[in-house]
Amino acid sequence: QVQLVESGGGSVQAGGSLRLSCAAYGYTYSSYCMGWFRQAPGKEREGVATIDIVGKTTYAGSVKGRFTISRDNAKNTLYLQMNSLKPEDTAMYYCARDWYGGGYSYNWDYWGQGTQVTVSS
């Protein structure tokens, strides 16, 4: 069955970097758009970045220029490189699959379990 497994979270000081990974199982990974999302305590979940099947990316304004989403279709893995981290980036980070194979529907049907990122000042 479809499964998404995140890793790479941790605790860093402001200005530091982390790289999140999301391993995908149980489907043709290269045929689906993917996204990273985050949710901080007491806040709604927000989109961070998305990537389509040809590698075109979009970013939330708050992370543009600091975060980079990428995908390795040979490894069935999604990445989020996070640089210049700020305390406001502290959240649980999730990867998700867009249900519509081949393009975006912006309906995300499968989610990972999340990986915690904590940035201290």
C-alpha positions in Angstrom: 0.0 0.0 0.0 1.0 3.6 -0.3 3.3 4.8 2.5 5.3 8.0 3.0 8.0 8.0 5.7 9.7 11.3 6.7 13.1 11.6 8.4 15.7 14.2 9.1 14.1 16.4 11.6 15.8 17.6 14.7 16.8 20.6 16.8 19.1 23.3 15.5 20.0 26.9 16.3 18.8 29.8 14.3 20.7 30.1 11.1 21.4 26.4 10.9 20.3 23.9 8.2 18.5 20.6 8.0 17.5 18.3 5.2 14.3 16.4 5.4 13.6 13.2 3.4 10.4 11.5 2.5 10.6 7.9 1.2 7.7 6.8 -0.9 6.5 3.2 -1.1 3.7 1.3 -2.9 3.0 3.5 -6.0 4.7 4.9 -9.1 6.4 7.8 -7.3 7.6 9.6 -10.5 4.0 10.0 -11.7 2.7 12.1 -8.8 3.2 15.7 -7.6 4.4 16.0 -4.0 4.4 18.6 -1.3 5.8 19.5 2.1 3.6 21.0 4.7 4.1 22.1 8.3 2.0 22.6 11.4 3.1 24.5 14.5 1.4 24.1 17.9 -1.9 26.1 17.9 -1.7 26.9 14.3 -3.2 25.6 11.1 -1.3 23.4 8.7 0.3 25.4 6.0 1.9 24.5 2.7 5.7 24.9 2.4 6.7 23.8 -1.0 5.5 21.6 -3.9 7.1 19.9 -6.8 5.5 18.5 -10.0 6.4 15.5 -12.0 9.0 17.4 -14.1 10.5 19.1 -11.2 8.8 22.5 -11.3 8.6 23.9 -7.8 6.5 26.4 -5.8 7.2 27.9 -2.4 5.4 29.7 0.4 6.6 33.3 0.6 7.9 32.7 4.2 10.5 30.1 3.0 11.3 31.2 -0.5 15.0 31.7 -0.9 15.8 29.6 2.2 14.2 26.2 1.4 14.6 24.0 -1.6 12.3 21.1 -2.5 13.7 18.4 -4.8 12.9 14.8 -5.8 15.0 11.8 -6.8 12.7 9.5 -8.8 15.4 6.8 -8.9 15.3 6.6 -5.1 11.5 7.3 -4.7 12.5 10.1 -2.3 11.4 13.7 -1.8 13.7 16.2 -0.1 13.4 19.5 1.6 16.7 21.4 2.2 16.2 24.0 4.8 18.8 26.7 5.3 18.9 29.9 7.4 16.4 28.4 9.7 14.4 30.7 12.0 12.6 30.0 15.3 9.3 30.6 13.4 10.1 27.5 11.2 9.6 25.3 14.3 6.8 22.8 13.4 6.0 19.3 12.6 6.8 18.8 8.9 4.8 16.4 6.7 5.2 15.2 3.1 2.1 14.4 1.1 1.1 13.1 -2.3 -1.3 14.8 -4.7 -4.0 12.3 -5.6 -4.1 13.3 -9.3 -1.4 11.4 -11.1 0.4 13.6 -13.6 -0.6 17.0 -12.4 -1.9 19.0 -9.5 -5.4 18.7 -8.0 -4.2 20.2 -4.7 -6.0 17.4 -3.0 -3.5 15.5 -1.0 -4.5 11.9 -0.4 -1.6 10.3 1.4 0.5 11.8 4.3 3.6 10.8 6.2 3.7 10.6 10.0 5.7 13.8 10.3 9.1 14.8 11.5 9.7 17.5 14.1 11.9 20.5 13.4 12.8 22.8 16.3 14.8 26.0 15.8 16.1 27.8 18.9 17.1 31.4 19.0 
